[in-house]
Structure formats: C-alpha cells, structure tokens
C-alpha cells in the first residue's frame, strides 16, 4: 500500500508543471535531464538532488514535474512534495504530539521526497532536515531539494546541512537565453489559447525580464489586453502594452538609523527604540503560528523582551532579550529566574559542546557583514532579531542535546507565566 503523510496531499501540485510543459534550453538542459532521469530511474541516482537557481527560473516547476512523472510511471511508488513551510507545519504538529521520530520515519518511507525552497528552513528546522536526509539515505530512497543558491553560497545554513546537500548531485538553473525566452513566451501564450507571432515573442524576450516568472507575466498582460480590446495579438498592440510607463518621482533617500543618545553611564533614553513595536508584533505572530503552547506571551520592558519557553522535558525557562536603540543592533540573550536574575538554576545544563555552553551561543544576531551590505535595514523577519533569537533558543530547548536544567530545584509558581 502506498504511503501517504496525510489523507490528502499536504501541498497540491500544479497540473501544468510537468516535464512536457518545461521549455528546455542551454541554461537548464542539465537540470532538466537529471531531474527527468531521477523520475524514470528513481533509486539509481545520487541523493539528494539539489536544484539551485535564482527565484523564478523553474526550480518549483522541475520539482513538481519529478513528482508528476514518478506518479505516472511508477504508480506503486510514493512521491511526496512538500514546501519548506509545509514541512515546518508537520514538524510543529509532531512536536505537539511528541511524534518527531515517527515523522522522520514516515517521511523516509516515501520513495521520492521533494522539499521545495529548502533554504527557507535555515534557523527554523535545519536539524530535522538533516535527520530526514540521513533517514532517506539509509532507506536508499530518493530526495530532491530546491534552493535559491548553490549550497556553498547559502548564508546562515548549518555546516552539517551544507555537507549533506553537497554529498548528492547539484544542478544549477541559469537565466535563459533570448531564444529560450522566445520559446517560453510562445508556449505560455499557447497555453492561454493565443497564437503569438514570432516578432511579438522576440519583443517580449527583449524586455529584460529578470526571470521566467516575469516573462510569463508579460505574456499574460499581452493576452489579456488582446482579449479585452478584441484585437489580434500583433506587434503594434504589443508595443502599446509594453511601452514604458512615465517615470515616477524618485523616493526620498533613506538614511541608516542613527543610535539614540545615551545617558551618562551608558543607559539609553527611555523613549521607545526604533521599530521595536514592529519586531514584537512579528514575534507574536511567530508565536501564534508555531508556538504550540510552548512559547509564552512576550513581556516588553525597558529595552528588553522577556519570553517564557517550555523545554522538551517540561521545564520552564524565561529568556530575556536585551535590545539596543534599534533592532538593527544585535540582541543579547540570557536566561533569568522569576525575579529577573540570571542565577544558575535559571539556565539549562551548559555541557561541553552543548547548545547552551555560553550565553553568547544561544542567540544568532546579524553579522557585521550583513549590515555592511544592507545599511538601511532595521528589522526583517528571520534575519537575526527578536523572532530569530526566540526561534533559535526554542529549537535548542527541543533538541536532543538539551540536557535539562542546570540546578534542579523545587518548581515555583511564576505569577506572570502565561502560555496559550
């Protein structure tokens, strides 16, 4: 009996994303050939296959085409397609039911497992992805991952995950040539029931679309315009529709945030730090989405945010994140007790090599290199501020390396504790 992760597929497939609908050119021929070979031979290729390339070049198309082809050619085999968000949702559900080992086992039983946008698991579920890759490899099944860049160029990815990706086959999708773009434009128009002349297709290809998605959007605009105006799709109409729009006035220059003046003694003024409210709002959204009753409501104080966390053994901790004048300043983290003190029993065991071996280790702040390339960035989800800090510490409290509280005492009742 074919294995299914859920009664219904977690992520529906686009029926148009098949190998037959994929336009092959010099920029994607190798990726297409390897993906098709995996769908035909299934277990005779190196696993995992990593399909990398910029957004909009066809990674998702090839990933879904593999699943379509396996299901058509090998109905007795199970091919499962998951996005990164869908996999995180499965992991969160498994955490709630203490079923992580069972989830790994169920995923590894799929003959072909595809995880789309695997790079989005950085800082969210990398440990689980490593475990799943190992389990799939041990079962001698096939795994396909898509990433926005070559594994060695992915930032913020753990070395062990980067190593697992490099053990398989890596294919890269490059931007298509003009000839390939012309073929894509003609095929997209045909799929919409419109015959596109060659000169119109060339005009579309010459618009300088950044990727295939933008190219297809241009084709859609032309087909819709021809339909609405009741005119044939001619070169004259295409030039009208694709004519550059009048230039809009430039946006005012954005300046990098300036640190607020600090009082004597180094303490910052008591006015709210820039964008802290936005950061807390996103943190609360993250807690609603993935907290699963194990992350409490954040308490915002003077340049600090306290977040209650429940470890995998049921122990309760209070994480204190100190923020600077702006959230672009890397936060510092510590565990405190119910009185706000960083006493020994407020911390998990800090064994050699464990996730809590030092206060600096438990948070993942942005690097100086990040801000040198993004001088105007104040806060962005998942790039090292409040949400990422909480997610990193919470994941460490659920990890196998977590070894309990440093000094166990009788549990006290915390007046401000609320998990919901």
C-alpha positions as CSV (number, residue, x, y, z in Angstrom):
1,X,0.0,0.0,0.0
2,X,1.4,3.4,-1.0
3,X,2.4,5.6,2.0
4,X,0.8,9.0,2.4
5,X,1.9,11.5,5.0
6,X,-1.7,12.7,5.3
7,X,-5.0,11.6,3.9
8,X,-4.8,14.5,1.4
9,X,-1.5,15.7,-0.2
10,X,0.0,18.5,2.1
11,X,0.7,20.7,-0.9
12,X,-1.4,20.5,-4.2
13,X,0.6,20.2,-7.4
14,X,0.1,22.5,-10.4
15,X,-1.0,20.2,-13.3
16,X,0.9,22.4,-15.7
17,X,4.2,21.9,-14.1
18,X,5.2,18.7,-15.9
19,X,8.3,17.8,-18.0
20,X,6.3,18.2,-21.2
21,X,5.5,21.9,-20.3
22,X,9.1,22.7,-19.4
23,X,10.9,24.6,-22.1
24,X,14.5,23.3,-22.4
25,X,17.4,25.5,-23.4
26,X,21.2,25.6,-22.8
27,X,20.6,27.3,-19.4
28,X,18.6,24.5,-17.9
29,X,19.2,21.4,-20.0
30,X,21.4,19.6,-17.4
31,X,19.0,20.3,-14.6
32,X,16.1,19.1,-16.8
33,X,17.9,15.9,-17.8
34,X,19.0,14.9,-14.3
35,X,15.5,15.6,-12.8
36,X,13.9,13.5,-15.6
37,X,16.4,10.7,-15.0
38,X,15.5,10.6,-11.3
39,X,11.8,10.4,-12.1
40,X,12.5,7.5,-14.5
41,X,15.1,5.5,-12.6
42,X,14.1,6.7,-9.1
43,X,16.8,4.9,-7.0
44,X,19.7,4.8,-9.4
45,X,20.8,8.4,-8.8
46,X,22.8,10.1,-6.1
47,X,20.6,11.5,-3.3
48,X,19.8,14.2,-2.5
49,X,19.4,16.0,-5.8
50,X,19.8,19.8,-5.2
51,X,18.2,22.0,-7.8
52,X,19.6,25.5,-7.3
53,X,18.9,28.8,-9.0
54,X,17.5,32.3,-8.5
55,X,13.9,32.8,-7.9
56,X,11.7,32.4,-11.0
57,X,13.9,30.2,-13.1
58,X,11.9,27.0,-12.8
59,X,13.0,25.2,-9.7
60,X,9.5,24.5,-8.5
61,X,8.4,23.5,-12.0
62,X,11.1,20.8,-12.1
63,X,10.5,19.7,-8.5
64,X,6.8,19.2,-9.2
65,X,7.5,17.6,-12.6
66,X,9.5,14.9,-10.8
67,X,6.5,14.1,-8.6
68,X,4.1,14.1,-11.5
69,X,6.4,11.8,-13.6
70,X,7.0,9.3,-10.7
71,X,3.3,9.0,-10.0
72,X,2.6,8.4,-13.7
73,X,5.4,6.0,-14.4
74,X,5.5,4.2,-11.1
75,X,2.0,4.1,-9.5
76,X,3.3,1.6,-7.0
77,X,5.8,4.1,-5.6
78,X,5.0,7.1,-3.4
79,X,6.3,10.5,-4.3
80,X,5.7,13.3,-1.8
81,X,6.1,17.0,-2.4
82,X,6.4,19.5,0.5
83,X,7.3,23.2,0.6
84,X,9.5,24.4,3.4
85,X,6.5,25.9,5.2
86,X,4.5,22.7,4.9
87,X,7.4,20.7,6.4
88,X,7.7,23.2,9.3
89,X,4.0,22.8,9.9
90,X,4.4,19.0,10.0
91,X,7.3,19.3,12.5
92,X,5.3,21.7,14.7
93,X,2.4,19.2,14.8
94,X,4.8,16.4,15.6
95,X,6.3,18.4,18.5
96,X,2.8,18.9,20.0
97,X,2.3,15.1,19.9
98,X,5.9,14.1,20.8
99,X,6.0,12.4,17.4
100,X,9.2,13.7,15.8
101,X,10.8,10.2,15.4
102,X,7.6,8.9,13.9
103,X,7.5,11.9,11.5
104,X,11.1,11.2,10.4
105,X,10.2,7.5,9.8
106,X,7.1,8.4,7.8
107,X,9.0,10.9,5.6
108,X,11.8,8.4,5.0
109,X,9.3,5.8,3.8
110,X,8.4,7.9,0.8
111,X,10.2,6.5,-2.3
112,X,10.7,10.1,-3.6
113,X,10.6,13.0,-1.2
114,X,10.8,16.6,-2.6
115,X,11.3,19.6,-0.3
116,X,10.9,22.9,-2.2
117,X,12.7,26.0,-1.1
118,X,14.8,24.1,1.5
119,X,16.9,27.2,2.1
120,X,13.9,28.7,4.0
121,X,14.5,26.1,6.7
122,X,17.6,27.9,7.9
123,X,17.2,28.8,11.5
124,X,13.8,27.1,11.6
125,X,14.1,23.3,11.1
126,X,17.6,22.6,9.9
127,X,18.2,19.8,12.5
128,X,15.1,18.0,11.4
129,X,16.0,18.3,7.7
130,X,19.5,16.8,8.4
131,X,17.8,13.9,10.2
132,X,15.4,13.4,7.3
133,X,18.1,13.4,4.7
134,X,20.0,10.8,6.8
135,X,16.9,8.7,7.1
136,X,16.1,8.9,3.4
137,X,19.7,7.9,2.6
138,X,19.6,5.0,5.0
139,X,16.4,3.8,3.4
140,X,18.1,4.1,-0.1
141,X,15.2,6.3,-1.3
142,X,15.5,9.5,-3.3
143,X,15.3,13.1,-2.1
144,X,15.1,16.3,-4.1
145,X,15.7,19.7,-2.6
146,X,15.5,23.1,-4.3
147,X,17.5,26.1,-3.1
148,X,17.8,29.7,-4.1
149,X,21.6,29.4,-4.5
150,X,24.3,26.7,-4.7
151,X,24.7,25.1,-1.2
152,X,28.1,26.6,-0.7
153,X,26.7,30.1,-1.3
154,X,23.8,29.8,1.1
155,X,24.1,32.1,4.1
156,X,23.0,31.1,7.6
157,X,22.9,27.4,6.8
158,X,24.5,25.0,9.3
159,X,27.7,23.3,8.1
160,X,26.2,19.8,8.6
161,X,23.2,20.6,6.4
162,X,25.5,22.2,3.8
163,X,27.6,19.0,3.9
164,X,24.6,16.7,3.4
165,X,23.5,18.8,0.4
166,X,26.9,18.5,-1.1
167,X,27.0,14.7,-0.9
168,X,24.4,14.3,-3.6
169,X,24.0,15.8,-7.1
170,X,23.8,19.6,-7.5
171,X,22.4,21.1,-10.7
172,X,22.1,24.9,-11.4
173,X,19.5,26.7,-13.3
174,X,20.9,29.8,-15.1
175,X,18.9,32.7,-16.6
176,X,17.5,31.6,-20.1
177,X,18.9,32.9,-23.3
178,X,16.9,35.1,-25.7
179,X,16.0,32.1,-27.9
180,X,14.8,30.1,-24.8
181,X,12.7,33.1,-23.7
182,X,11.1,33.3,-27.1
183,X,10.1,29.7,-26.9
184,X,8.8,30.2,-23.4
185,X,6.7,33.2,-24.5
186,X,5.2,31.2,-27.4
187,X,4.4,28.2,-25.2
188,X,2.8,30.3,-22.4
189,X,0.6,32.2,-24.9
190,X,-0.4,28.9,-26.5
191,X,-1.4,27.6,-23.0
192,X,-3.7,30.7,-22.8
193,X,-5.2,29.9,-26.2
194,X,-3.4,32.7,-28.0
195,X,-1.2,32.3,-31.1
196,X,1.8,34.6,-30.6
197,X,3.7,35.7,-33.7
198,X,7.5,35.3,-33.6
199,X,8.1,39.0,-33.8
200,X,5.9,39.6,-30.7
201,X,7.7,36.8,-28.8
202,X,11.0,38.4,-29.6
203,X,9.8,41.8,-28.4
204,X,8.7,40.1,-25.1
205,X,12.1,38.5,-24.8
206,X,13.9,41.8,-25.3
207,X,12.1,43.4,-22.4
208,X,14.8,42.3,-20.0
209,X,12.6,40.2,-17.6
210,X,14.6,39.2,-14.6
211,X,13.3,35.7,-14.6
212,X,10.9,33.3,-16.2
213,X,8.0,34.3,-13.9
214,X,8.3,37.9,-15.0
215,X,8.5,36.8,-18.6
216,X,5.3,34.9,-18.2
217,X,3.7,37.9,-16.6
218,X,4.4,40.0,-19.6
219,X,2.8,37.3,-21.9
220,X,-0.2,37.3,-19.6
221,X,-0.5,41.1,-19.9
222,X,-0.4,40.9,-23.7
223,X,-3.0,38.1,-23.9
224,X,-5.4,39.8,-21.5
225,X,-5.0,43.1,-23.4
226,X,-5.8,41.4,-26.7
227,X,-8.8,39.7,-25.2
228,X,-10.2,42.9,-23.6
229,X,-9.7,45.0,-26.7
230,X,-10.9,42.4,-29.1
231,X,-7.8,42.8,-31.2
232,X,-5.4,40.2,-32.6
233,X,-2.0,40.0,-30.8
234,X,0.1,42.0,-33.2
235,X,3.4,43.7,-32.9
236,X,1.7,47.1,-32.7
237,X,-0.5,46.0,-29.8
238,X,2.4,44.5,-28.0
239,X,4.4,47.8,-28.3
240,X,1.4,49.7,-26.9
241,X,1.0,47.4,-23.9
242,X,4.7,47.1,-23.1
243,X,5.6,50.8,-23.6
244,X,7.5,52.2,-20.6
245,X,5.3,54.0,-18.1
246,X,6.1,57.6,-17.3
247,X,8.8,57.9,-14.7
248,X,7.6,58.4,-11.2
249,X,9.5,60.9,-8.9
250,X,12.3,59.1,-7.0
251,X,11.7,58.1,-3.4
252,X,13.4,60.2,-0.8
253,X,16.7,58.9,0.3
254,X,16.6,56.5,3.2
255,X,19.2,57.0,5.8
256,X,20.7,54.4,8.1
257,X,19.2,54.6,11.6
258,X,21.2,56.7,14.0
259,X,21.7,55.4,17.5
260,X,19.8,57.5,20.1
261,X,21.8,59.4,22.6
262,X,22.6,57.6,25.8
263,X,22.5,58.9,29.4
264,X,25.6,59.1,31.5
265,X,26.6,55.6,32.4
266,X,25.7,54.1,29.1
267,X,22.0,53.7,29.6
268,X,19.8,54.6,26.7
269,X,17.0,57.2,27.0
270,X,13.6,55.7,27.9
271,X,11.8,56.6,24.7
272,X,10.9,53.5,22.7
273,X,13.6,52.1,20.4
274,X,13.0,52.4,16.6
275,X,10.9,49.6,15.2
276,X,10.7,47.6,18.4
277,X,6.9,47.5,18.2
278,X,7.1,46.0,14.7
279,X,9.6,43.5,15.9
280,X,7.4,42.5,18.9
281,X,4.3,42.2,16.6
282,X,6.2,39.8,14.3
283,X,7.4,37.8,17.3
284,X,3.8,37.5,18.5
285,X,2.7,36.3,15.0
286,X,5.5,33.8,15.0
287,X,4.4,32.5,18.5
288,X,0.8,32.1,17.3
289,X,2.0,30.2,14.2
290,X,4.5,27.8,15.6
291,X,4.5,28.2,19.4
292,X,2.3,25.2,20.0
293,X,1.6,26.2,23.6
294,X,5.4,26.1,24.4
295,X,6.2,29.8,23.9
296,X,4.6,32.3,26.2
297,X,3.4,35.8,25.6
298,X,6.4,38.2,25.4
299,X,6.6,40.9,28.1
300,X,8.2,44.1,26.8
301,X,10.2,46.2,29.2
302,X,12.8,49.0,29.0
303,X,15.0,47.8,26.1
304,X,14.3,44.2,26.9
305,X,11.8,41.5,25.9
306,X,11.1,38.5,28.2
307,X,9.8,35.4,26.6
308,X,8.7,32.2,28.6
309,X,9.7,29.0,26.9
310,X,8.9,25.3,27.7
311,X,11.7,22.7,27.1
312,X,11.1,19.2,25.7
313,X,11.2,17.8,29.3
314,X,8.5,20.3,30.5
315,X,11.0,22.6,32.3
316,X,10.0,26.3,32.1
317,X,12.6,29.0,31.3
318,X,12.4,32.7,30.9
319,X,14.5,34.1,28.0
320,X,15.5,37.8,28.3
321,X,16.5,39.5,25.1
322,X,18.2,42.9,25.5
323,X,17.8,45.2,22.6
324,X,19.7,48.4,21.7
325,X,18.5,51.7,20.4
326,X,17.4,50.0,17.2
327,X,16.6,46.4,16.4
328,X,19.4,46.6,13.8
329,X,21.8,46.3,16.8
330,X,22.4,42.6,17.5
331,X,20.4,41.5,20.6
332,X,22.0,39.8,23.6
333,X,20.3,36.9,25.4
334,X,20.3,35.3,28.8
335,X,18.0,33.1,30.9
336,X,16.6,34.7,34.1
337,X,14.6,33.4,37.0
338,X,11.2,34.6,38.1
339,X,12.8,37.6,39.9
340,X,14.8,38.6,36.8
341,X,18.1,37.3,38.0
342,X,20.5,35.2,35.8
343,X,21.1,32.7,38.5
344,X,22.5,29.2,37.9
345,X,19.1,27.4,38.1
346,X,17.7,29.7,35.5
347,X,19.9,28.1,32.9
348,X,19.8,24.7,31.1
349,X,22.8,22.5,31.5
350,X,25.8,24.0,29.7
351,X,27.7,20.9,28.9
352,X,30.8,20.9,26.7
353,X,29.7,21.2,23.1
354,X,26.0,21.6,24.1
355,X,23.7,24.3,22.8
356,X,23.9,26.3,26.0
357,X,27.7,26.2,26.5
358,X,27.8,30.0,26.7
359,X,25.4,32.9,26.8
360,X,26.6,34.2,23.5
361,X,25.9,31.0,21.8
362,X,22.2,30.8,22.2
363,X,21.3,33.8,20.0
364,X,22.1,34.2,16.3
365,X,22.4,38.0,15.8
366,X,23.0,39.6,12.4
367,X,26.6,39.8,11.3
368,X,28.6,43.0,10.6
369,X,28.8,41.8,7.0
370,X,25.0,41.7,6.7
371,X,24.6,45.3,7.7
372,X,27.5,46.4,5.5
373,X,25.5,45.1,2.6
374,X,22.2,46.4,3.9
375,X,22.9,49.8,5.5
376,X,19.2,50.8,5.6
377,X,17.9,47.6,7.2
378,X,16.4,48.0,10.6
379,X,14.3,44.8,11.1
380,X,13.3,41.9,8.9
381,X,11.8,38.6,9.9
382,X,14.3,35.7,10.2
383,X,17.5,37.7,9.9
384,X,18.7,37.7,13.4
385,X,16.4,39.9,15.5
386,X,13.7,39.1,18.0
387,X,11.9,36.4,16.2
388,X,15.1,34.6,15.0
389,X,16.6,34.7,18.5
390,X,13.5,33.2,20.1
391,X,13.2,30.5,17.4
392,X,16.9,29.6,17.8
393,X,16.7,29.2,21.6
394,X,13.3,27.4,21.4
395,X,14.7,24.9,18.9
396,X,17.8,24.3,21.1
397,X,15.4,23.5,24.1
398,X,13.7,20.9,22.0
399,X,16.9,19.4,20.6
400,X,18.4,16.0,21.7
401,X,21.5,17.9,23.0
402,X,19.3,19.6,25.6
403,X,20.2,18.0,29.0
404,X,17.8,19.6,31.5
405,X,18.0,22.4,34.0
406,X,21.5,23.3,35.3
407,X,20.5,23.0,39.0
408,X,17.1,21.4,39.6
409,X,15.1,22.9,42.5
410,X,11.5,22.7,43.6
411,X,9.4,24.3,40.8
412,X,8.0,27.7,41.9
413,X,4.8,29.2,40.8
414,X,5.5,32.1,38.3
415,X,3.0,34.8,38.8
416,X,3.4,36.3,35.3
417,X,3.6,33.0,33.5
418,X,1.2,32.6,30.7
419,X,1.3,30.1,27.8
420,X,-1.5,30.0,25.4
